[in-house]
Amino acid sequence: MGRSKSVSDLPKSCCISSSVVVHCQQFAVPHFGCAVHVKEDGNEDIPGEGIACQQVHVSWDKPLTKLRLLGIAWSWSISMSAQQFWAAPGAQPGFCRVLNLHWRSAPSTLPPTGVRQGERLNSHLGSGLWEPGNEEGGPDFRLALVQLHVSPVKSGNLQRACGLVREAAAQGANVVALPECFNSPYGTQYFKEYAEKIPGESTQKLSEVAKECSIYLIGGSIPEEDGGKLYNTCTVFGPDGAMLAKHRKVHLFDINIPGKIQFKESETLSPGNSFSMFDTSYCKVGLGICYDIRFAEMAQIYGQKGCQLLIYPGAFNLTTGPAHWELLQRGRAVDNQVYVATVSPARDEKASYVAWGHSTVVNPWGEVIAKAGAEETVVYTDIDLKKLAEIRQQLPILSQKRGDLYAVEMKK
């Protein structure tokens, strides 16, 4: 990609006074393809064709050691005039969280169509910013699953979890998820001891790190105490640190497989009674916790409500894990043509309950696109919503359902 043209090269017609901000997600270097939202004074999205940019501010999720501005290698946060902005040959791909463009001038007329997510930056900002080049668009967003080793020390769990969240954000993740019971060992004997109010110590830490990293953070789950009852609860925080959702595990893990495993969450926990969805800048997300994934109706309702990604923090065990963990994810993904992600604690052979591990992401075609082993790690994958749309177009099962014969509905 060549260096951008100078402001003096721009059409003389671009001369009215205005201020426009572009919010650009997944800005891939050196391609510069990205999802763009152009807003003027809080109004509807508008494309900004042929307008001269006075200043650019870019906040990188990932250091780009080969990105060069004015001959200097930069990373993280940079500001410069548009005509001085280009990528050096061989620059490594990275993902930009927010791109703010403050215009010196704007055109007197604007096309009526909006800029949609996934469209190329160059197709709307044209020669006023960058010359045509290799503009292949990047993925819609990057998802990270933190497979945390959970110890009996809550403070240590919180510290390590926040550290791995920061690591994931530094590697370009826009959405980060923690595992079930990330702040405490998993077991009925631990829930009361580790339980907290919400908001409380653990959720405060989650809020702070989400805001610090400017990411969406799915906080796995923690034992929650409320009104004398205990719940297995997942909280979600946005890039501003605000809580976006709180999901209490709906289906409690009460099983008995003779000679292998017996477990009864209902001895200490109460069930949640609601579905939990939240919106991001990328798509709507549906939440479940572990055993919730076994109930296909829940995932189907999330799909009906427009969710394109389902996230299940979960801790399957060494009996159910190898048998059903991946199978259930692939089933939920294919049935509803959505992405499905599961986030497990790392395996600890010395724990009273040994988690299976293998945090996984499955695409709408049912393919496993990312998978961890048993150890503590962070798994990354790019969620491509264009691929989801293509699959739904090729196999339009969502519009072919026979509502005259059957139905699944949300009652409350």
C-alpha positions in Angstrom: 0.0 0.0 0.0 1.3 3.4 -0.9 1.4 6.5 1.2 -1.8 8.6 1.3 -2.3 11.6 -0.8 -1.8 15.0 0.7 -4.7 17.3 1.5 -3.7 19.6 -1.4 -4.5 16.7 -3.8 -8.1 16.6 -2.7 -11.1 17.9 -4.7 -11.7 21.6 -4.1 -15.4 20.9 -3.6 -14.8 19.4 -0.2 -14.8 22.6 1.8 -17.8 22.8 4.2 -17.1 23.0 7.9 -18.0 19.8 9.8 -16.7 17.2 12.3 -17.1 13.6 11.5 -15.9 10.6 13.6 -15.3 7.2 12.1 -15.3 4.2 14.4 -13.4 1.4 12.7 -13.3 -2.1 14.0 -10.7 -4.8 13.0 -8.4 -2.5 11.2 -5.9 -4.9 9.6 -2.4 -3.7 8.6 -1.3 -3.6 5.9 -4.7 -4.2 4.3 -6.8 -1.5 5.9 -10.0 -3.4 5.3 -12.4 -2.9 8.2 -15.9 -2.3 9.4 -16.6 1.4 9.4 -19.3 3.5 11.1 -19.4 7.2 10.2 -21.5 9.4 12.4 -22.1 13.1 12.2 -23.4 14.8 15.4 -24.9 11.6 16.6 -27.1 11.1 13.5 -27.5 8.1 11.2 -24.5 6.4 9.8 -23.2 8.1 6.7 -20.4 7.4 4.3 -17.6 10.0 4.0 -16.5 10.0 0.5 -13.7 12.3 -0.8 -13.2 14.2 2.5 -10.0 15.5 3.8 -8.9 14.2 7.2 -7.0 16.5 9.5 -6.1 14.1 12.3 -6.2 10.4 12.9 -6.1 8.7 16.3 -5.6 4.9 16.3 -5.8 2.7 19.4 -4.1 -0.6 18.7 -5.1 -3.9 20.4 -1.7 -5.3 19.3 1.7 -3.8 19.0 2.6 -3.4 15.4 6.4 -3.2 15.4 6.6 -2.8 11.6 4.0 -0.1 11.2 5.9 3.1 10.4 4.8 6.7 10.6 7.2 9.4 9.6 9.9 6.7 9.5 9.4 5.7 13.1 8.1 2.3 14.4 5.0 2.9 16.5 2.6 0.7 18.6 -0.4 1.2 20.8 -1.6 4.8 20.5 -0.6 7.1 17.7 -1.8 10.5 16.3 -0.8 12.0 13.0 -2.1 13.8 9.9 -3.6 11.6 7.3 -1.1 12.3 4.6 1.7 11.0 6.9 -0.1 7.7 7.5 1.0 4.5 5.8 2.2 0.9 6.5 5.7 -0.1 5.8 6.1 -3.1 3.4 5.8 -6.4 5.2 3.9 -4.9 8.2 2.4 -7.6 10.4 -1.4 -7.8 10.6 -2.9 -6.3 13.7 -6.3 -5.2 14.9 -7.4 -1.7 15.6 -10.0 -1.3 18.3 -11.1 2.3 17.4 -10.1 4.7 14.7 -11.2 8.3 15.2 -10.9 10.5 12.1 -11.5 14.2 12.7 -12.2 15.9 9.4 -11.0 19.3 8.4 -13.8 19.5 5.8 -16.7 17.5 4.5 -18.6 17.3 1.2 -21.7 19.4 0.8 -23.7 16.4 -0.3 -23.6 12.8 1.0 -24.9 9.6 -0.6 -28.0 8.3 1.1 -26.8 4.8 1.8 -25.1 4.0 5.1 -21.7 2.4 5.7 -22.3 -1.2 6.9 -20.1 -3.4 9.0 -17.6 -5.3 6.9 -17.4 -2.9 4.1 -14.0 -1.7 3.0 -12.6 1.6 4.4 -11.2 2.6 1.0 -14.5 2.1 -0.8 -15.9 5.0 1.3 -13.0 7.2 2.1 -11.4 6.7 -1.3 -8.4 8.8 -2.6 -8.9 11.3 0.1 -7.1 9.0 2.5 -5.4 6.0 0.9 -4.6 5.0 -2.6 -6.1 1.7 -3.7 -4.0 -1.3 -2.9 -4.4 -4.7 -1.2 -7.7 -3.9 0.6 -8.7 -7.4 1.5 -11.0 -7.0 4.6 -10.1 -8.5 8.0 -12.3 -10.6 10.2 -15.3 -9.1 11.9 -13.8 -9.5 15.4 -11.4 -11.5 17.4 -12.5 -13.8 20.3 -10.2 -15.0 23.1 -11.0 -17.8 25.5 -9.0 -17.8 28.7 -8.6 -21.4 30.0 -7.5 -20.5 33.5 -5.9 -22.7 36.1 -8.1 -22.2 39.1 -6.6 -22.5 42.6 -8.2 -22.4 46.1 -6.8 -18.8 46.5 -9.4 -16.3 45.2 -7.1 -13.3 45.1 -4.6 -15.3 43.0 -7.3 -16.4 40.7 -8.5 -12.8 40.2 -5.0 -11.6 39.6 -4.1 -14.3 37.1 -7.4 -13.9 35.3 -7.0 -10.2 34.8 -3.5 -10.7 33.7 -4.5 -13.1 31.0 -7.4 -10.8 29.9 -4.8 -8.0 29.4 -2.6 -10.5 27.4 -5.6 -11.4 25.2 -6.4 -7.7 24.6 -2.8 -7.0 23.7 -3.0 -9.8 21.1 -6.0 -8.1 19.4 -9.0 -9.7 21.1 -12.2 -7.6 21.1 -14.2 -10.1 23.1 -12.7 -12.1 25.9 -14.3 -14.9 27.9 -13.3 -16.6 31.2 -14.3 -20.1 32.4 -17.0 -21.3 34.8 -16.2 -20.7 38.5 -13.0 -18.8 37.5 -12.5 -17.3 41.0 -13.1 -20.5 43.1 -12.8 -24.3 42.9 -15.8 -26.0 41.4 -17.8 -28.0 43.9 -20.8 -27.8 46.2 -18.6 -27.6 49.2 -17.0 -24.4 47.9 -19.9 -22.4 46.7 -21.0 -20.8 50.0 -17.4 -20.1 51.1 -16.5 -18.2 47.9 -19.9 -16.6 47.2 -20.1 -12.8 46.7 -22.7 -10.2 46.2 -22.9 -8.6 42.7 -21.4 -6.1 42.5 -18.6 -7.3 44.6 -14.9 -7.9 44.7 -14.7 -10.2 41.6 -17.1 -8.3 39.4 -15.4 -5.0 40.3 -12.1 -6.4 39.0 -13.8 -7.5 35.8 -15.4 -4.1 35.3 -12.0 -2.4 35.7 -10.0 -4.6 33.4 -12.8 -4.5 30.7 -12.6 -0.7 30.8 -8.8 -0.6 30.9 -8.5 -2.8 27.8 -11.6 -1.4 26.1 -13.0 -4.9 25.4 -16.2 -6.9 26.0 -15.5 -9.3 28.9 -17.6 -12.4 29.6 -16.7 -13.0 33.2 -17.1 -16.8 33.2 -19.1 -17.4 36.4 -18.7 -17.0 40.1 -20.8 -18.2 43.1 -23.2 -15.4 43.8 -25.1 -14.8 47.0 -28.4 -12.9 46.9 -31.2 -12.9 49.4 -30.0 -15.9 51.2 -29.7 -18.0 48.0 -26.7 -19.0 46.0 -26.4 -18.9 42.2 -23.8 -19.9 39.6 -23.7 -16.5 37.8 -22.0 -15.0 34.7 -21.5 -11.3 34.4 -20.6 -9.4 31.2 -18.9 -6.0 31.0 -18.6 -3.6 28.1 -15.6 -1.5 26.9 -16.7 1.3 29.3 -16.8 -1.1 32.3 -20.6 -1.1 32.5 -22.3 -4.4 33.3 -24.2 -5.5 30.2 -25.7 -8.8 31.3 -26.0 -11.1 34.3 -26.9 -14.8 33.6 -27.7 -17.2 36.4 -27.3 -20.8 35.4 -30.7 -22.0 34.4 -30.2 -25.8 34.4 -28.5 -27.2 37.5 -26.0 -30.0 37.1 -27.6 -32.9 38.9 -26.4 -36.2 37.4 -25.6 -39.7 38.5 -23.5 -42.0 36.3 -22.9 -45.1 38.4 -19.3 -45.9 38.9 -18.1 -42.7 37.3 -19.5 -39.4 38.6 -22.3 -38.2 40.8 -22.9 -34.5 41.3 -25.8 -32.4 42.5 -25.6 -28.6 42.2 -29.1 -28.2 43.6 -27.8 -29.2 47.0 -26.5 -25.7 47.4 -27.4 -23.6 44.3 -30.7 -22.2 43.0 -31.5 -22.0 39.3 -31.8 -18.8 37.3 -35.1 -18.1 35.6 -34.2 -16.0 32.5 -32.5 -15.9 29.2 -29.5 -13.6 28.9 -28.5 -11.7 25.8 -26.4 -8.7 25.2 -25.4 -6.5 22.2 -21.9 -5.7 21.1 -20.5 -3.6 18.3 -20.3 -6.8 16.3 -23.3 -9.0 17.0 -25.8 -10.1 19.6 -24.5 -12.7 22.0 -26.4 -15.3 24.0 -25.2 -16.8 27.3 -25.4 -20.1 29.0 -23.4 -21.9 31.7 -22.1 -25.4 31.3 -25.1 -27.7 31.7 -27.3 -25.2 29.9 -25.7 -26.3 26.6 -27.5 -29.6 26.8 -30.8 -27.9 26.3 -31.3 -27.3 22.6 -34.4 -25.2 23.1 -32.4 -22.5 24.9 -29.9 -22.1 22.1 -32.8 -22.2 19.5 -34.5 -19.3 21.3 -31.2 -17.3 21.3 -31.0 -17.9 17.6 -34.6 -16.7 17.2 -33.8 -13.5 19.1 -30.9 -12.7 16.7 -27.9 -14.0 18.5 -25.0 -15.0 16.2 -22.6 -16.1 18.9 -23.4 -18.3 21.9 -20.9 -18.5 24.8 -21.0 -21.1 27.4 -18.4 -21.0 30.3 -18.4 -24.6 31.4 -16.5 -27.2 33.4 -17.3 -30.6 31.9 -15.5 -33.5 33.6 -13.4 -36.5 32.5 -16.6 -38.6 31.9 -18.9 -36.2 30.1 -16.1 -34.1 28.5 -14.7 -36.7 26.0 -18.1 -38.0 25.2 -20.2 -34.9 24.7 -18.3 -31.6 25.0 -17.5 -31.1 21.4 -20.5 -32.9 20.1 -22.9 -30.6 21.9 -21.1 -27.5 20.7 -21.2 -28.7 17.1 -24.9 -29.6 17.4 -25.9 -26.2 18.8 -23.8 -24.5 16.1 -25.3 -26.4 13.2 -28.9 -26.4 14.4 -29.0 -22.7 14.8 -26.3 -21.6 12.3 -24.4 -19.6 14.9 -20.9 -19.6 16.4 -20.6 -21.5 19.7 -17.7 -21.0 22.2 -17.1 -22.9 25.4 -14.6 -21.8 28.0 -13.4 -24.4 30.5 -11.0 -24.1 33.5 -7.7 -25.7 32.9 -7.4 -29.3 34.1 -6.1 -29.9 37.6 -5.6 -33.6 38.3 -5.3 -32.8 42.1 -8.7 -31.0 42.3 -11.7 -32.6 43.8 -13.5 -32.0 40.5 -11.3 -32.4 37.5 -12.3 -30.3 34.5 -12.0 -31.6 31.0 -10.5 -28.4 29.6 -10.4 -28.2 25.8 -12.0 -24.7 25.4 -13.4 -24.6 21.9 -15.0 -22.5 19.2 -17.2 -24.0 16.5 -18.4 -22.1 13.4 -22.0 -22.3 11.9 -20.9 -25.1 9.6 -20.1 -27.2 12.6 -16.3 -27.0 12.1 -14.0 -26.7 15.1 -12.0 -23.6 14.4 -10.1 -23.2 17.7 -9.4 -25.7 20.5 -7.2 -25.8 23.6 -5.6 -28.7 25.2 -5.9 -29.4 29.0 -3.4 -26.8 30.2 -3.8 -23.1 31.1 -3.8 -21.1 27.9 -5.5 -18.5 25.9 -7.2 -19.6 22.6 -7.8 -17.0 19.8 -10.1 -17.1 16.8 -11.5 -14.7 14.3 -15.3 -14.6 14.2 -16.3 -14.0 10.6 -20.0 -12.9 10.4 -19.9 -12.8 6.6 -19.3 -16.5 6.7 -22.3 -16.9 9.0 -24.5 -15.0 6.5 -23.2 -17.1 3.6 -24.0 -20.3 5.4 -27.5 -19.1 6.2 -28.1 -18.1 2.6 -26.8 -21.4 1.2 -28.9 -23.5 3.8 -31.9 -21.3 4.6 -33.2 -23.6 7.4 -34.1 -20.7 9.6 -36.7 -19.5 7.1 -37.9 -23.0 6.3 -39.1 -24.0 9.7 -42.7 -25.3 9.8 -44.4 -23.0 12.3 -47.7 -24.6 11.4 -46.4 -27.9 12.8 -44.1 -27.0 15.7 -42.7 -24.2 17.7 -40.2 -23.3 20.5 -41.0 -20.2 22.4 -39.6 -18.1 25.3 -42.2 -18.0 28.1 -40.5 -15.3 30.2 
